[in-house]
């Protein structure tokens, strides 16, 4: 079992915050060209194709005890549901808006980490999460009248991924991240490939696969690679830091999503949203500085005599 190393966990979560919106932007680009079920299936297929050989080459065992295997199956179901809801929401909402609305998730994670895992949550981290949440509310500009019910999809993403992160925290210290993600990819394939075959046989448009163009295939491969390594970073982060520590850090995904959304789709937030982004960034940076200072204090404090 790995000892907690908050700074390592924070840096890995930061990598996730960059890679995840990049993958989401690709899903948004090709969302109208590929059915949702096929998009999710290929996303997890590439995950399995990348990580299973990597695990074998590294000598990493893919076997798991029954309890860990059951938790991995639950984690896979949550992962598929969360990704599916997010990809679907991106067909209706700008990237930054979808990510921002979903960012009630870190607040939910903080409460779940405290209530379910018994993790210590000090007043400063609670305050940082509260400030970050206020910033998120400033970024989220109500658009339900224009978009309708699909605007609620990111809220579903938040709830599902809160439980996903909770399960990941439970299994991450007992399973190698590469093995965990590889097995998860295989589980998703086992569930989704028969569904696609059923859709093809009965010609059901929602789940019937299509033949992508070479350009779309390039996007699909890139989506699979980015998605695989993004969630690998997240899984690694949870091996080294509690969910309550990492929750405020995830707010940094919002400014990254905003920047990517502007570069690719030319969607840019207004002044109020920019203020919210600044607040969320300040909240995340505060957590980094606080954890760094706490780590230095732990190093300086001598061990008690035995």
Helices and strands as residue ranges (DSSP letters): H 6-30, H 36-57, H 66-89, H 95-101, H 105-115, H 123-139, H 144-147, G 148-152, H 153-172, H 177-202, H 214-240, H 243-249, H 252-265, H 271-300
